[in-house]
Amino acid sequence: MEKKKLRIGVIGCGTVGGSVIRSLKLNRQALKKKTGIDISVVKAFDKDKNRQKEFPSIFTSSAEDIVNAPEIDIVVELIGGVDYAHGIVTRALKNGKSVVTANKALIAEKVKEIFGLAEEKNLYMGFEASVAGAIPAIKTIRESFIGNNISRILAILNGTTNYILTRMSLDRLDFSEALSTAQEMGYAEANSTLDIKGIDTAHKLSILSGLAFNKFVHWKQIPVEGIEKVEPIDIGFTAEFGYRVKLLAVAQKKDNTLDLRVHPALLPMKHLLSMVEGVYNAVYIEGDMAGKSLFYGEGAGGGAAASAVVADIVDICKEIAQKNLPCSTLLYEDEKLTTVSMEDIYTRYYLRFTALDKPGVLAGISGILGKNGISIASVIQKEESPEKAVPVLILTHRAKEKSMRDAISEIDKLAFIKKPTVLLRVEE
């Protein structure tokens, strides 16, 4: 392969962007030996002018200087957000430059438009860092598992929420205490709404499921529940049943239906995903040939994301140097595949009722569950106190979500039920 020199422009020099620039500079000669390509960052821009001090020789006055520079082959967008980043990416593509981004919100919002434009222009889009940090989840689905019919993905895709749930589990902190600790440690932003409400995870699930199942579902169409209502009492009780609570991204294909959702869920303690703690991420994939696989690693932080960005840059540089035309990212849209509404899913459930300790309570609850086609697998009453309400815990067999909601609505109206019922779904 003929040696080439390819030039990079980086827009956004924060934690990730700075790591990318430093890595490419430090490893320039090593990468040249490994690939035969001289990869150099020739321009960089950030709205924060203080970052100019670290990269004075390549810092430029505006993002447009990079997007419009004729010598730049690849634009790296690391500014986050949707609207401004969308303008940067589309202008770069229209100007004949391939793009690498870590922006999951942008990809989840504008996937068809951006990838369609890249394919029209015969350019490359690198977006590995948009999902699960340093874990090569996207590359695995697009390349390593391309011959598989993937049937299921379970994933922990947000380090902030996984850290919070880990502290709640191991240290019995309540949600607000665990969130404050995460913020003090730098694992959570001051405003962590996108994380704790599951929206960040939904962005990533939209991307992963689109690649795995050829059905790009907008993240706003994915049912989402966050972790803000998870209580330490339930984490403790579920452990007695042999489970741990995780914020899960779920994608399951059966026949011509696709079940996508994000919510806190119980995982058996023996399941590999239940052992993923702290800020780590993991992606569990079931394929017809590969079987069951788990990919585990750091999902957050500048180094993890920068690792994926640099990998994309090098891959694209190799393709450009070899004059290979890009393969389609979108491939095709599976028109036969339809999404399942949340009310139509089937799963097992953990229920915590707060009921007066008196005869007939369990019979009343079980009667309503039975009437709605829900059978009980296990029951635990944690206390005995005729004068006050006590927790009654039930683990069910598989049931339909709508049936469960109807049953809980009726049970919560009973005179002996003193608080709204807590529901957590179970994934095996």
C-alpha positions, 0 to 999 in steps of 0.5 A: 500500500502506498504511504499516504498523508491524511489530515484531521481537523478536530472541533471540540477540544474538551475532555474527549477532543483533547485526548484524541489530539494528544493521542494522535500526536503521541502515537503518530510515528507508531501509527505510521509504522502500523498502517503506512499512513501519516495521520496528523491533526492540522487544525483544532477549534473550541469555543473555549479559547482557554483550550488554545493554550494547549494546542496553539500551533493548530488552534483556529478561529472558527469551526468553519475554518476546519469544515471549509479547509481543502486540505482536511480529509476527516472532520472530528465533531466532539462538541455534543448537542444536536442543532449546531453539531448537525450543521457542522457534520452536514457542511463537512460532508457536503464539502467532501470530508468524512466525519467521525463523531461521538455524538449519540444524540445527533446520530439518534436524531438525524441518523437517516439524513446524515448517513444518507448524505454520507453515502450520496457523497461516497464518504465515511461516517465513524460513530463508534464512540457514540455507544458504550465508550471504548467497547467496540459494540458498533463494530462488532454488530456491523462487522464481526456479527454481520453473518448472524441473525441477532435475536436479543440485545441487553445492555448497560449503556450509561455509566452514571446510572450504573454507578448510582445503582451500584452504590445503592446496592453495595452501600445502601445509599438512597438515590439522592445520596448516590447521585450526590456521590456520583457528582462529587466523583465526577461521574455525573454532571450537575444536571444529570437528567438525560442520564437518570431518566434513561434518555441517554440510554435510549439514544444509544439503544436506537443506534444499536438496534438500528444496526442489529435489526435494520429498523431505525426507531427514533429514540422518542418512540422507545418506552423509557423509565429512569432510575429516580424512583428506585428505592434502596428497600427494593434493591435489598428485597430483590437481592433476597429473590436472587436478583440485582437491579440495573438500568437496562436497554432491551432489544428483542426480535421475534418473528416480525416484531421488535421489542425495544425499551429502557427501564430499571430491571431485575437480573439474576445474580448469575447473569453476567450483566448483573456483575457489571458495577460502577461506571462500567458498561456492557453489551450482551448479544445473542446471535444464531451462530455466535451464541451468547456474547458479552462485551465489557469495558469502560463506557464513560470518560475521556480516555474511553471515548477517545479510544473509539474516536481514534480507532474510527479515524485510523479505520477511515484513513486506511480505507481512504488510502486504499481508495475503497468506496464506503459500504452502506451504513444503513444497508436496508430498512426491514419493512416487515418488522414492526415495534411492539407497544409497551402494553403488549410485552411479556415479562416477569415482574417484581411487585412490592405492595404496602398493605395492612397486616390483616387476614385476607390481604394476600387472597385479595391481591392474588385474586385480582392478579389471577383474574388478570391472568397473572400467576405468582412464583414467590411471595414474601411478607417481611414483617408482622404488625397488625397495627401498621402497613407492611411490605408484601413482595411478589415475584410473578411468572411471565405476564402481559404488561397491560394485564399487569397494569390493569391488575395494579390499578385495581389492587391500589384501590383496595382499602388495605393498600396504603401506598402505590405499588412498586413494579420492576420488570425482570429480565433473564 
